[in-house]
Amino acid sequence: MAELPKDTRAQLEAQQQRLQIPARYDDLTWFERRMVREEYIILQRGACYWCKQTLLHDVSDDIKAKYPLDPRFWGPEFLKHPVHLHHDHNTGLTLGSTHAYCNAVLAQYYGE
């Protein structure tokens, strides 16, 4: 049987362990970020950390109308992935899973 590549072994080991949350965002690999994001989704019962609406659908038009995004900061690539892992930029600790749009609102309007 062939040996698994080192990065694949690391991913499988990480998957088998439950990551502690909150976690230090910058210390996480993309795969660990995904796992932490999914753990928050479970803990939040599928709701966005900020707006409390379901993460299964895009953020409501009411929020988009109340909090328009400045296109100078938020291009289409930022919104490409619908769910983001929100974190505190001062402490580096993860806070929860948000809609991509809500994550931008938290940064643009609240400095998070």
Biopython code that builds the backbone (N, CA, C, O; Angstrom):
import numpy as np
from Bio.PDB.StructureBuilder import StructureBuilder

atoms = [
    (1, "MET", "N", (0.839, -1.177, 0.000)),
    (1, "MET", "CA", (0.000, 0.000, 0.000)),
    (1, "MET", "C", (0.893, 1.252, 0.000)),
    (1, "MET", "O", (1.902, 1.300, 0.703)),
    (2, "ALA", "N", (0.519, 2.241, -0.778)),
    (2, "ALA", "CA", (1.314, 3.468, -0.919)),
    (2, "ALA", "C", (1.203, 4.334, 0.333)),
    (2, "ALA", "O", (0.162, 4.381, 0.988)),
    (3, "GLU", "N", (2.291, 5.010, 0.644)),
    (3, "GLU", "CA", (2.339, 5.951, 1.770)),
    (3, "GLU", "C", (1.547, 7.210, 1.406)),
    (3, "GLU", "O", (1.664, 7.713, 0.288)),
    (4, "LEU", "N", (0.749, 7.716, 2.336)),
    (4, "LEU", "CA", (0.003, 8.955, 2.104)),
    (4, "LEU", "C", (0.958, 10.134, 2.169)),
    (4, "LEU", "O", (1.882, 10.137, 2.982)),
    (5, "PRO", "N", (0.747, 11.143, 1.315)),
    (5, "PRO", "CA", (1.569, 12.352, 1.398)),
    (5, "PRO", "C", (1.430, 12.992, 2.778)),
    (5, "PRO", "O", (0.403, 12.849, 3.443)),
    (6, "LYS", "N", (2.472, 13.696, 3.195)),
    (6, "LYS", "CA", (2.515, 14.314, 4.520)),
    (6, "LYS", "C", (1.327, 15.246, 4.758)),
    (6, "LYS", "O", (0.727, 15.214, 5.832)),
    (7, "ASP", "N", (0.978, 16.081, 3.764)),
    (7, "ASP", "CA", (-0.134, 17.024, 3.960)),
    (7, "ASP", "C", (-1.469, 16.300, 4.071)),
    (7, "ASP", "O", (-2.354, 16.749, 4.798)),
    (8, "THR", "N", (-1.626, 15.191, 3.364)),
    (8, "THR", "CA", (-2.861, 14.413, 3.459)),
    (8, "THR", "C", (-2.970, 13.772, 4.835)),
    (8, "THR", "O", (-4.042, 13.770, 5.439)),
    (9, "ARG", "N", (-1.858, 13.226, 5.333)),
    (9, "ARG", "CA", (-1.849, 12.649, 6.685)),
    (9, "ARG", "C", (-2.211, 13.709, 7.720)),
    (9, "ARG", "O", (-2.983, 13.447, 8.642)),
    (10, "ALA", "N", (-1.652, 14.906, 7.563)),
    (10, "ALA", "CA", (-1.937, 15.991, 8.506)),
    (10, "ALA", "C", (-3.411, 16.371, 8.468)),
    (10, "ALA", "O", (-4.015, 16.628, 9.510)),
    (11, "GLN", "N", (-3.990, 16.408, 7.281)),
    (11, "GLN", "CA", (-5.407, 16.741, 7.151)),
    (11, "GLN", "C", (-6.277, 15.683, 7.816)),
    (11, "GLN", "O", (-7.245, 16.010, 8.504)),
    (12, "LEU", "N", (-5.935, 14.420, 7.612)),
    (12, "LEU", "CA", (-6.713, 13.341, 8.215)),
    (12, "LEU", "C", (-6.601, 13.356, 9.730)),
    (12, "LEU", "O", (-7.588, 13.128, 10.429)),
    (13, "GLU", "N", (-5.408, 13.624, 10.243)),
    (13, "GLU", "CA", (-5.226, 13.709, 11.692)),
    (13, "GLU", "C", (-6.030, 14.873, 12.265)),
    (13, "GLU", "O", (-6.665, 14.742, 13.312)),
    (14, "ALA", "N", (-5.998, 16.005, 11.575)),
    (14, "ALA", "CA", (-6.757, 17.170, 12.035)),
    (14, "ALA", "C", (-8.251, 16.882, 12.021)),
    (14, "ALA", "O", (-8.992, 17.322, 12.901)),
    (15, "GLN", "N", (-8.679, 16.140, 11.014)),
    (15, "GLN", "CA", (-10.092, 15.813, 10.901)),
    (15, "GLN", "C", (-10.522, 14.894, 12.040)),
    (15, "GLN", "O", (-11.648, 14.985, 12.529)),
    (16, "GLN", "N", (-9.635, 14.023, 12.451)),
    (16, "GLN", "CA", (-9.973, 13.083, 13.513)),
    (16, "GLN", "C", (-10.022, 13.764, 14.869)),
    (16, "GLN", "O", (-10.749, 13.325, 15.760)),
    (17, "GLN", "N", (-9.258, 14.826, 15.030)),
    (17, "GLN", "CA", (-9.269, 15.567, 16.289)),
    (17, "GLN", "C", (-10.291, 16.691, 16.190)),
    (17, "GLN", "O", (-10.470, 17.286, 15.127)),
    (18, "ARG", "N", (-10.935, 16.966, 17.260)),
    (18, "ARG", "CA", (-11.851, 18.100, 17.284)),
    (18, "ARG", "C", (-11.038, 19.335, 17.651)),
    (18, "ARG", "O", (-10.408, 19.382, 18.707)),
    (19, "LEU", "N", (-11.057, 20.321, 16.785)),
    (19, "LEU", "CA", (-10.302, 21.545, 17.051)),
    (19, "LEU", "C", (-10.935, 22.326, 18.190)),
    (19, "LEU", "O", (-12.158, 22.362, 18.328)),
    (20, "GLN", "N", (-10.110, 22.937, 18.987)),
    (20, "GLN", "CA", (-10.600, 23.774, 20.074)),
    (20, "GLN", "C", (-11.060, 25.115, 19.502)),
    (20, "GLN", "O", (-10.377, 25.710, 18.668)),
    (21, "ILE", "N", (-12.210, 25.577, 19.952)),
    (21, "ILE", "CA", (-12.654, 26.899, 19.550)),
    (21, "ILE", "C", (-12.950, 27.714, 20.791)),
    (21, "ILE", "O", (-13.468, 27.166, 21.764)),
    (22, "PRO", "N", (-12.649, 28.975, 20.797)),
    (22, "PRO", "CA", (-12.094, 29.700, 19.653)),
    (22, "PRO", "C", (-10.667, 29.238, 19.343)),
    (22, "PRO", "O", (-9.962, 28.702, 20.198)),
    (23, "ALA", "N", (-10.278, 29.464, 18.109)),
    (23, "ALA", "CA", (-8.942, 29.101, 17.648)),
    (23, "ALA", "C", (-8.250, 30.362, 17.134)),
    (23, "ALA", "O", (-8.907, 31.350, 16.806)),
    (24, "ARG", "N", (-6.940, 30.321, 17.067)),
    (24, "ARG", "CA", (-6.185, 31.452, 16.507)),
    (24, "ARG", "C", (-6.245, 31.346, 14.986)),
    (24, "ARG", "O", (-5.656, 30.446, 14.387)),
    (25, "TYR", "N", (-6.964, 32.276, 14.380)),
    (25, "TYR", "CA", (-7.236, 32.243, 12.939)),
    (25, "TYR", "C", (-5.961, 32.107, 12.108)),
    (25, "TYR", "O", (-5.898, 31.266, 11.212)),
    (26, "ASP", "N", (-4.953, 32.917, 12.392)),
    (26, "ASP", "CA", (-3.738, 32.918, 11.576)),
    (26, "ASP", "C", (-2.907, 31.648, 11.717)),
    (26, "ASP", "O", (-2.054, 31.376, 10.872)),
    (27, "ASP", "N", (-3.138, 30.872, 12.760)),
    (27, "ASP", "CA", (-2.395, 29.630, 12.959)),
    (27, "ASP", "C", (-3.033, 28.442, 12.256)),
    (27, "ASP", "O", (-2.444, 27.362, 12.206)),
    (28, "LEU", "N", (-4.231, 28.630, 11.712)),
    (28, "LEU", "CA", (-4.974, 27.533, 11.090)),
    (28, "LEU", "C", (-4.640, 27.385, 9.608)),
    (28, "LEU", "O", (-4.451, 28.375, 8.901)),
    (29, "THR", "N", (-4.571, 26.147, 9.153)),
    (29, "THR", "CA", (-4.458, 25.879, 7.724)),
    (29, "THR", "C", (-5.831, 26.106, 7.098)),
    (29, "THR", "O", (-6.818, 26.259, 7.817)),
    (30, "TRP", "N", (-5.905, 26.128, 5.787)),
    (30, "TRP", "CA", (-7.212, 26.315, 5.128)),
    (30, "TRP", "C", (-8.164, 25.201, 5.528)),
    (30, "TRP", "O", (-9.362, 25.425, 5.698)),
    (31, "PHE", "N", (-7.626, 24.006, 5.676)),
    (31, "PHE", "CA", (-8.454, 22.862, 6.033)),
    (31, "PHE", "C", (-8.973, 22.997, 7.467)),
    (31, "PHE", "O", (-10.138, 22.702, 7.734)),
    (32, "GLU", "N", (-8.121, 23.437, 8.380)),
    (32, "GLU", "CA", (-8.538, 23.644, 9.765)),
    (32, "GLU", "C", (-9.547, 24.785, 9.863)),
    (32, "GLU", "O", (-10.487, 24.719, 10.656)),
    (33, "ARG", "N", (-9.356, 25.830, 9.059)),
    (33, "ARG", "CA", (-10.341, 26.928, 9.040)),
    (33, "ARG", "C", (-11.700, 26.405, 8.623)),
    (33, "ARG", "O", (-12.727, 26.775, 9.191)),
    (34, "ARG", "N", (-11.692, 25.550, 7.634)),
    (34, "ARG", "CA", (-12.949, 24.959, 7.177)),
    (34, "ARG", "C", (-13.602, 24.164, 8.311)),
    (34, "ARG", "O", (-14.807, 24.272, 8.536)),
    (35, "MET", "N", (-12.802, 23.369, 9.019)),
    (35, "MET", "CA", (-13.339, 22.563, 10.118)),
    (35, "MET", "C", (-13.881, 23.447, 11.241)),
    (35, "MET", "O", (-14.946, 23.168, 11.792)),
    (36, "VAL", "N", (-13.157, 24.501, 11.578)),
    (36, "VAL", "CA", (-13.601, 25.420, 12.628)),
    (36, "VAL", "C", (-14.881, 26.128, 12.189)),
    (36, "VAL", "O", (-15.820, 26.270, 12.973)),
    (37, "ARG", "N", (-14.911, 26.571, 10.930)),
    (37, "ARG", "CA", (-16.111, 27.226, 10.396)),
    (37, "ARG", "C", (-17.314, 26.284, 10.512)),
    (37, "ARG", "O", (-18.396, 26.705, 10.922)),
    (38, "GLU", "N", (-17.128, 25.020, 10.154)),
    (38, "GLU", "CA", (-18.220, 24.047, 10.218)),
    (38, "GLU", "C", (-18.635, 23.770, 11.665)),
    (38, "GLU", "O", (-19.818, 23.571, 11.942)),
    (39, "GLU", "N", (-17.675, 23.756, 12.579)),
    (39, "GLU", "CA", (-17.997, 23.558, 13.997)),
    (39, "GLU", "C", (-18.856, 24.714, 14.520)),
    (39, "GLU", "O", (-19.818, 24.497, 15.257)),
    (40, "TYR", "N", (-18.499, 25.939, 14.132)),
    (40, "TYR", "CA", (-19.320, 27.085, 14.539)),
    (40, "TYR", "C", (-20.726, 26.984, 13.943)),
    (40, "TYR", "O", (-21.705, 27.307, 14.616)),
    (41, "ILE", "N", (-20.830, 26.547, 12.714)),
    (41, "ILE", "CA", (-22.157, 26.403, 12.093)),
    (41, "ILE", "C", (-23.021, 25.459, 12.919)),
    (41, "ILE", "O", (-24.207, 25.713, 13.129)),
    (42, "ILE", "N", (-22.420, 24.372, 13.383)),
    (42, "ILE", "CA", (-23.155, 23.423, 14.225)),
    (42, "ILE", "C", (-23.562, 24.093, 15.535)),
    (42, "ILE", "O", (-24.719, 24.015, 15.947)),
    (43, "LEU", "N", (-22.603, 24.750, 16.185)),
    (43, "LEU", "CA", (-22.889, 25.405, 17.470)),
    (43, "LEU", "C", (-23.913, 26.531, 17.334)),
    (43, "LEU", "O", (-24.702, 26.770, 18.248)),
    (44, "GLN", "N", (-23.902, 27.217, 16.196)),
    (44, "GLN", "CA", (-24.828, 28.331, 15.945)),
    (44, "GLN", "C", (-26.148, 27.841, 15.356)),
    (44, "GLN", "O", (-27.012, 28.640, 14.995)),
    (45, "ARG", "N", (-26.293, 26.534, 15.265)),
    (45, "ARG", "CA", (-27.508, 25.911, 14.710)),
    (45, "ARG", "C", (-27.837, 26.440, 13.317)),
    (45, "ARG", "O", (-28.999, 26.670, 12.982)),
    (46, "GLY", "N", (-26.786, 26.630, 12.509)),
    (46, "GLY", "CA", (-26.977, 27.027, 11.117)),
    (46, "GLY", "C", (-27.246, 28.502, 10.893)),
    (46, "GLY", "O", (-27.529, 28.918, 9.769)),
    (47, "ALA", "N", (-27.160, 29.295, 11.945)),
    (47, "ALA", "CA", (-27.450, 30.727, 11.827)),
    (47, "ALA", "C", (-26.151, 31.532, 11.762)),
    (47, "ALA", "O", (-25.131, 31.130, 12.322)),
    (48, "CYS", "N", (-26.201, 32.650, 11.086)),
    (48, "CYS", "CA", (-25.069, 33.566, 10.983)),
    (48, "CYS", "C", (-24.754, 34.159, 12.358)),
    (48, "CYS", "O", (-25.663, 34.523, 13.104)),
    (49, "TYR", "N", (-23.488, 34.252, 12.683)),
    (49, "TYR", "CA", (-23.017, 34.818, 13.950)),
    (49, "TYR", "C", (-23.568, 36.228, 14.175)),
    (49, "TYR", "O", (-23.919, 36.591, 15.297)),
    (50, "TRP", "N", (-23.640, 37.023, 13.098)),
    (50, "TRP", "CA", (-24.032, 38.421, 13.255)),
    (50, "TRP", "C", (-25.522, 38.665, 13.041)),
    (50, "TRP", "O", (-26.184, 39.217, 13.920)),
    (51, "CYS", "N", (-26.061, 38.265, 11.889)),
    (51, "CYS", "CA", (-27.460, 38.614, 11.574)),
    (51, "CYS", "C", (-28.470, 37.591, 12.085)),
    (51, "CYS", "O", (-29.671, 37.860, 12.111)),
    (52, "LYS", "N", (-27.987, 36.421, 12.491)),
    (52, "LYS", "CA", (-28.827, 35.344, 13.039)),
    (52, "LYS", "C", (-29.741, 34.693, 12.011)),
    (52, "LYS", "O", (-30.584, 33.875, 12.380)),
    (53, "GLN", "N", (-29.600, 35.032, 10.729)),
    (53, "GLN", "CA", (-30.379, 34.386, 9.680)),
    (53, "GLN", "C", (-29.668, 33.112, 9.243)),
    (53, "GLN", "O", (-28.475, 32.951, 9.499)),
    (54, "THR", "N", (-30.378, 32.219, 8.595)),
    (54, "THR", "CA", (-29.794, 30.950, 8.175)),
    (54, "THR", "C", (-28.624, 31.172, 7.208)),
    (54, "THR", "O", (-28.659, 32.059, 6.355)),
    (55, "LEU", "N", (-27.604, 30.351, 7.365)),
    (55, "LEU", "CA", (-26.450, 30.402, 6.474)),
    (55, "LEU", "C", (-26.700, 29.625, 5.184)),
    (55, "LEU", "O", (-25.857, 29.620, 4.287)),
    (56, "LEU", "N", (-27.848, 28.975, 5.094)),
    (56, "LEU", "CA", (-28.181, 28.213, 3.890)),
    (56, "LEU", "C", (-28.534, 29.118, 2.716)),
    (56, "LEU", "O", (-28.461, 28.701, 1.560)),
    (57, "HIS", "N", (-28.913, 30.353, 3.014)),
    (57, "HIS", "CA", (-29.313, 31.302, 1.981)),
    (57, "HIS", "C", (-28.486, 32.579, 2.114)),
    (57, "HIS", "O", (-27.872, 32.834, 3.149)),
    (58, "ASP", "N", (-28.485, 33.360, 1.062)),
    (58, "ASP", "CA", (-27.789, 34.642, 1.096)),
    (58, "ASP", "C", (-28.442, 35.550, 2.132)),
    (58, "ASP", "O", (-29.595, 35.350, 2.516)),
    (59, "VAL", "N", (-27.695, 36.536, 2.570)),
    (59, "VAL", "CA", (-28.202, 37.498, 3.542)),
    (59, "VAL", "C", (-29.418, 38.232, 2.953)),
    (59, "VAL", "O", (-29.532, 38.376, 1.736)),
    (60, "SER", "N", (-30.313, 38.689, 3.820)),
    (60, "SER", "CA", (-31.559, 39.307, 3.363)),
    (60, "SER", "C", (-31.323, 40.637, 2.651)),
    (60, "SER", "O", (-30.314, 41.306, 2.875)),
    (61, "ASP", "N", (-32.249, 40.999, 1.811)),
    (61, "ASP", "CA", (-32.187, 42.281, 1.102)),
    (61, "ASP", "C", (-32.278, 43.452, 2.083)),
    (61, "ASP", "O", (-31.744, 44.528, 1.814)),
    (62, "ASP", "N", (-32.954, 43.248, 3.222)),
    (62, "ASP", "CA", (-33.041, 44.303, 4.241)),
    (62, "ASP", "C", (-31.650, 44.684, 4.753)),
    (62, "ASP", "O", (-31.342, 45.865, 4.909)),
    (63, "ILE", "N", (-30.828, 43.690, 5.010)),
    (63, "ILE", "CA", (-29.470, 43.963, 5.492)),
    (63, "ILE", "C", (-28.647, 44.617, 4.394)),
    (63, "ILE", "O", (-27.880, 45.542, 4.661)),
    (64, "LYS", "N", (-28.799, 44.148, 3.173)),
    (64, "LYS", "CA", (-28.059, 44.748, 2.056)),
    (64, "LYS", "C", (-28.447, 46.210, 1.859)),
    (64, "LYS", "O", (-27.598, 47.039, 1.532)),
    (65, "ALA", "N", (-29.730, 46.530, 2.056)),
    (65, "ALA", "CA", (-30.185, 47.914, 1.905)),
    (65, "ALA", "C", (-29.682, 48.792, 3.054)),
    (65, "ALA", "O", (-29.306, 49.944, 2.839)),
    (66, "LYS", "N", (-29.677, 48.255, 4.252)),
    (66, "LYS", "CA", (-29.257, 49.019, 5.424)),
    (66, "LYS", "C", (-27.739, 49.202, 5.478)),
    (66, "LYS", "O", (-27.247, 50.214, 5.977)),
    (67, "TYR", "N", (-27.003, 48.220, 4.961)),
    (67, "TYR", "CA", (-25.544, 48.239, 5.019)),
    (67, "TYR", "C", (-24.940, 48.001, 3.627)),
    (67, "TYR", "O", (-24.419, 46.918, 3.357)),
    (68, "PRO", "N", (-25.007, 49.001, 2.748)),
    (68, "PRO", "CA", (-24.395, 48.796, 1.423)),
    (68, "PRO", "C", (-22.873, 48.694, 1.560)),
    (68, "PRO", "O", (-22.256, 49.399, 2.360)),
    (69, "LEU", "N", (-22.293, 47.812, 0.771)),
    (69, "LEU", "CA", (-20.844, 47.625, 0.818)),
    (69, "LEU", "C", (-20.148, 48.583, -0.135)),
    (69, "LEU", "O", (-20.627, 48.832, -1.241)),
    (70, "ASP", "N", (-19.031, 49.110, 0.296)),
    (70, "ASP", "CA", (-18.216, 50.002, -0.525)),
    (70, "ASP", "C", (-17.433, 49.139, -1.521)),
    (70, "ASP", "O", (-16.578, 48.355, -1.110)),
    (71, "PRO", "N", (-17.709, 49.270, -2.811)),
    (71, "PRO", "CA", (-17.050, 48.409, -3.804)),
    (71, "PRO", "C", (-15.535, 48.607, -3.883)),
    (71, "PRO", "O", (-14.837, 47.777, -4.467)),
    (72, "ARG", "N", (-15.022, 49.681, -3.310)),
    (72, "ARG", "CA", (-13.564, 49.882, -3.301)),
    (72, "ARG", "C", (-12.871, 48.843, -2.421)),
    (72, "ARG", "O", (-11.696, 48.537, -2.627)),
    (73, "PHE", "N", (-13.594, 48.302, -1.445)),
    (73, "PHE", "CA", (-13.010, 47.341, -0.508)),
    (73, "PHE", "C", (-13.452, 45.900, -0.755)),
    (73, "PHE", "O", (-12.702, 44.962, -0.486)),
    (74, "TRP", "N", (-14.652, 45.730, -1.259)),
    (74, "TRP", "CA", (-15.237, 44.389, -1.353)),
    (74, "TRP", "C", (-15.592, 44.046, -2.793)),
    (74, "TRP", "O", (-16.673, 44.379, -3.277)),
    (75, "GLY", "N", (-14.690, 43.392, -3.450)),
    (75, "GLY", "CA", (-14.943, 42.953, -4.814)),
    (75, "GLY", "C", (-15.687, 41.631, -4.832)),
    (75, "GLY", "O", (-15.976, 41.067, -3.776)),
    (76, "PRO", "N", (-16.000, 41.133, -6.014)),
    (76, "PRO", "CA", (-16.753, 39.885, -6.132)),
    (76, "PRO", "C", (-16.004, 38.674, -5.572)),
    (76, "PRO", "O", (-16.638, 37.697, -5.173)),
    (77, "GLU", "N", (-14.694, 38.716, -5.535)),
    (77, "GLU", "CA", (-13.938, 37.586, -4.995)),
    (77, "GLU", "C", (-14.194, 37.407, -3.502)),
    (77, "GLU", "O", (-14.216, 36.281, -3.006)),
    (78, "PHE", "N", (-14.389, 38.520, -2.780)),
    (78, "PHE", "CA", (-14.646, 38.427, -1.347)),
    (78, "PHE", "C", (-15.959, 37.693, -1.078)),
    (78, "PHE", "O", (-16.073, 36.936, -0.115)),
    (79, "LEU", "N", (-16.935, 37.924, -1.930)),
    (79, "LEU", "CA", (-18.250, 37.319, -1.743)),
    (79, "LEU", "C", (-18.378, 35.972, -2.442)),
    (79, "LEU", "O", (-19.439, 35.349, -2.409)),
    (80, "LYS", "N", (-17.305, 35.526, -3.068)),
    (80, "LYS", "CA", (-17.319, 34.268, -3.829)),
    (80, "LYS", "C", (-17.683, 33.079, -2.938)),
    (80, "LYS", "O", (-18.465, 32.215, -3.334)),
    (81, "HIS", "N", (-17.114, 33.042, -1.743)),
    (81, "HIS", "CA", (-17.409, 31.967, -0.794)),
    (81, "HIS", "C", (-18.492, 32.470, 0.151)),
    (81, "HIS", "O", (-18.285, 33.457, 0.857)),
    (82, "PRO", "N", (-19.641, 31.806, 0.174)),
    (82, "PRO", "CA", (-20.806, 32.358, 0.880)),
    (82, "PRO", "C", (-20.700, 32.422, 2.398)),
    (82, "PRO", "O", (-21.352, 33.264, 3.015)),
    (83, "VAL", "N", (-19.893, 31.552, 3.024)),
    (83, "VAL", "CA", (-19.790, 31.543, 4.481)),
    (83, "VAL", "C", (-18.333, 31.779, 4.863)),
    (83, "VAL", "O", (-17.430, 31.113, 4.356)),
    (84, "HIS", "N", (-18.118, 32.734, 5.761)),
    (84, "HIS", "CA", (-16.776, 33.085, 6.218)),
    (84, "HIS", "C", (-16.609, 32.757, 7.696)),
    (84, "HIS", "O", (-17.583, 32.652, 8.441)),
    (85, "LEU", "N", (-15.357, 32.599, 8.100)),
    (85, "LEU", "CA", (-15.017, 32.409, 9.505)),
    (85, "LEU", "C", (-14.606, 33.767, 10.055)),
    (85, "LEU", "O", (-13.520, 34.263, 9.755)),
    (86, "HIS", "N", (-15.469, 34.360, 10.852)),
    (86, "HIS", "CA", (-15.204, 35.686, 11.402)),
    (86, "HIS", "C", (-14.251, 35.562, 12.580)),
    (86, "HIS", "O", (-14.353, 34.640, 13.390)),
    (87, "HIS", "N", (-13.307, 36.526, 12.662)),
    (87, "HIS", "CA", (-12.356, 36.504, 13.772)),
    (87, "HIS", "C", (-12.012, 37.916, 14.204)),
    (87, "HIS", "O", (-12.163, 38.871, 13.442)),
    (88, "ASP", "N", (-11.551, 38.032, 15.430)),
    (88, "ASP", "CA", (-11.148, 39.309, 16.000)),
    (88, "ASP", "C", (-9.742, 39.629, 15.507)),
    (88, "ASP", "O", (-8.819, 38.839, 15.709)),
    (89, "HIS", "N", (-9.574, 40.776, 14.865)),
    (89, "HIS", "CA", (-8.275, 41.134, 14.294)),
    (89, "HIS", "C", (-7.275, 41.578, 15.360)),
    (89, "HIS", "O", (-6.077, 41.636, 15.086)),
    (90, "ASN", "N", (-7.736, 41.888, 16.555)),
    (90, "ASN", "CA", (-6.829, 42.254, 17.649)),
    (90, "ASN", "C", (-6.272, 41.027, 18.352)),
    (90, "ASN", "O", (-5.066, 40.929, 18.580)),
    (91, "THR", "N", (-7.149, 40.092, 18.696)),
    (91, "THR", "CA", (-6.711, 38.893, 19.422)),
    (91, "THR", "C", (-6.371, 37.738, 18.494)),
    (91, "THR", "O", (-5.622, 36.835, 18.869)),
    (92, "GLY", "N", (-6.925, 37.764, 17.274)),
    (92, "GLY", "CA", (-6.729, 36.664, 16.341)),
    (92, "GLY", "C", (-7.655, 35.489, 16.573)),
    (92, "GLY", "O", (-7.587, 34.500, 15.843)),
    (93, "LEU", "N", (-8.517, 35.575, 17.571)),
    (93, "LEU", "CA", (-9.400, 34.459, 17.902)),
    (93, "LEU", "C", (-10.656, 34.449, 17.032)),
    (93, "LEU", "O", (-11.229, 35.492, 16.717)),
    (94, "THR", "N", (-11.059, 33.252, 16.660)),
    (94, "THR", "CA", (-12.272, 33.090, 15.867)),
    (94, "THR", "C", (-13.484, 33.380, 16.733)),
    (94, "THR", "O", (-13.486, 33.130, 17.938)),
    (95, "LEU", "N", (-14.532, 33.921, 16.083)),
    (95, "LEU", "CA", (-15.748, 34.302, 16.801)),
    (95, "LEU", "C", (-16.973, 33.533, 16.333)),
    (95, "LEU", "O", (-17.874, 33.257, 17.125)),
    (96, "GLY", "N", (-17.012, 33.186, 15.054)),
    (96, "GLY", "CA", (-18.177, 32.477, 14.542)),
    (96, "GLY", "C", (-18.201, 32.471, 13.032)),
    (96, "GLY", "O", (-17.352, 33.073, 12.375)),
    (97, "SER", "N", (-19.184, 31.783, 12.496)),
    (97, "SER", "CA", (-19.374, 31.711, 11.051)),
    (97, "SER", "C", (-20.415, 32.738, 10.622)),
    (97, "SER", "O", (-21.462, 32.886, 11.252)),
    (98, "THR", "N", (-20.107, 33.439, 9.544)),
    (98, "THR", "CA", (-20.998, 34.486, 9.052)),
    (98, "THR", "C", (-21.219, 34.346, 7.556)),
    (98, "THR", "O", (-20.455, 33.682, 6.856)),
    (99, "HIS", "N", (-22.281, 34.985, 7.081)),
    (99, "HIS", "CA", (-22.400, 35.185, 5.641)),
    (99, "HIS", "C", (-21.191, 36.016, 5.208)),
    (99, "HIS", "O", (-20.682, 36.815, 5.993)),
    (100, "ALA", "N", (-20.739, 35.843, 3.999)),
    (100, "ALA", "CA", (-19.642, 36.674, 3.490)),
    (100, "ALA", "C", (-20.026, 38.147, 3.592)),
    (100, "ALA", "O", (-19.208, 38.982, 3.980)),
    (101, "TYR", "N", (-21.259, 38.458, 3.246)),
    (101, "TYR", "CA", (-21.738, 39.844, 3.285)),
    (101, "TYR", "C", (-21.685, 40.385, 4.716)),
    (101, "TYR", "O", (-21.241, 41.512, 4.935)),
    (102, "CYS", "N", (-22.129, 39.599, 5.676)),
    (102, "CYS", "CA", (-22.124, 40.038, 7.081)),
    (102, "CYS", "C", (-20.700, 40.232, 7.582)),
    (102, "CYS", "O", (-20.441, 41.137, 8.376)),
    (103, "ASN", "N", (-19.782, 39.400, 7.132)),
    (103, "ASN", "CA", (-18.388, 39.555, 7.520)),
    (103, "ASN", "C", (-17.857, 40.901, 7.017)),
    (103, "ASN", "O", (-17.121, 41.585, 7.728)),
    (104, "ALA", "N", (-18.232, 41.277, 5.797)),
    (104, "ALA", "CA", (-17.835, 42.568, 5.243)),
    (104, "ALA", "C", (-18.473, 43.721, 6.013)),
    (104, "ALA", "O", (-17.828, 44.741, 6.255)),
    (105, "VAL", "N", (-19.748, 43.559, 6.402)),
    (105, "VAL", "CA", (-20.435, 44.593, 7.186)),
    (105, "VAL", "C", (-19.721, 44.785, 8.519)),
    (105, "VAL", "O", (-19.509, 45.920, 8.948)),
    (106, "LEU", "N", (-19.353, 43.704, 9.172)),
    (106, "LEU", "CA", (-18.653, 43.800, 10.449)),
    (106, "LEU", "C", (-17.337, 44.556, 10.305)),
    (106, "LEU", "O", (-16.965, 45.330, 11.187)),
    (107, "ALA", "N", (-16.643, 44.339, 9.217)),
    (107, "ALA", "CA", (-15.365, 45.034, 8.994)),
    (107, "ALA", "C", (-15.590, 46.496, 8.609)),
    (107, "ALA", "O", (-14.963, 47.395, 9.169)),
    (108, "GLN", "N", (-16.491, 46.726, 7.649)),
    (108, "GLN", "CA", (-16.678, 48.081, 7.109)),
    (108, "GLN", "C", (-17.369, 49.012, 8.093)),
    (108, "GLN", "O", (-16.984, 50.175, 8.210)),
    (109, "TYR", "N", (-18.368, 48.533, 8.791)),
    (109, "TYR", "CA", (-19.172, 49.400, 9.654)),
    (109, "TYR", "C", (-18.753, 49.366, 11.128)),
    (109, "TYR", "O", (-18.974, 50.330, 11.860)),
    (110, "TYR", "N", (-18.152, 48.262, 11.556)),
    (110, "TYR", "CA", (-17.845, 48.100, 12.976)),
    (110, "TYR", "C", (-16.351, 47.888, 13.254)),
    (110, "TYR", "O", (-15.952, 47.709, 14.405)),
    (111, "GLY", "N", (-15.544, 47.908, 12.219)),
    (111, "GLY", "CA", (-14.104, 47.765, 12.388)),
    (111, "GLY", "C", (-13.647, 46.410, 12.874)),
    (111, "GLY", "O", (-12.544, 46.276, 13.404)),
    (112, "GLU", "N", (-14.477, 45.413, 12.702)),
    (112, "GLU", "CA", (-14.112, 44.053, 13.143)),
    (112, "GLU", "C", (-13.454, 43.277, 12.007)),
    (112, "GLU", "O", (-13.080, 42.118, 12.186)),
]
sb = StructureBuilder()
sb.init_structure("model")
sb.init_model(0)
sb.init_chain("A")
sb.init_seg("    ")
for serial, (resi, resn, name, xyz) in enumerate(atoms, 1):
    if name == "N":
        sb.init_residue(resn, " ", resi, " ")
    sb.init_atom(name, np.array(xyz, "f"), 0.0, 1.0, " ", f" {name:<3s}", serial, name[0])
structure = sb.get_structure()
